[in-house]
């Protein structure tokens, strides 16, 4: 049984109210995955080690 099949099996046994909570938690995870795939975000991550101090100062300004 695959991981996805195991998750579906567990979801099938949960009440509707619990499924709503799970859905609310899954949506932000999916949004985060989209952000991490963004080439501009990746470029930011690539520069982070070199420019972290500058970024922190700008955020604090």
N, C-alpha and C positions, 0 to 999 in steps of 0.2 A: 504494500500500500504506500503510495507516495505521500509526501508531506501535505500537499494540497488536499488529497483525499482524506487524510486524518483530520485536517482542520475542518473540512466540510462535515465530516461525521460528528465532530464535537459540536459544531454550530447547529446541526439538526436537532440536537438534544436540549438546546437552550430555549428559555422562554423569550417571547418577543421583546419584552422590556430590556433584557440583557443584550439582545441583538442590536437594539438601538444604541446602547452604550458602546458596543464594539464598533459599530459603524462610525460613530463620532470619533473614535480613536484611530480608525483606519484612514479616514480622509486626510488628516494632517500628514500622515506618513507618506501617502501618495503625493501630496503637494511637495513635500520635501524631496522626494525622488526626482520630480520634475525640475526643481531648482538645481539639484546637484548635476543634472544632465546639461544644464544651460552652459554654453561655451563661455559666456561672459563671467559667470560665477566660477567656472573652472580657471579662467585666467586670473581672477582675484585670488583664488586659492593658491595658484602657482607663485604669485608675488607675495603672499602673506609672510613667509619667513623673513624675507628681506625688508619688507615695509611695515611690519606689525606695529612697531613703535609709532610710526607716522599715522597709521590708521587709528590707533588708540587715541592719539592726541586730537585728531580731527573729530572723532566721536565724542570726546570729552569737551570740545570747544563749544 
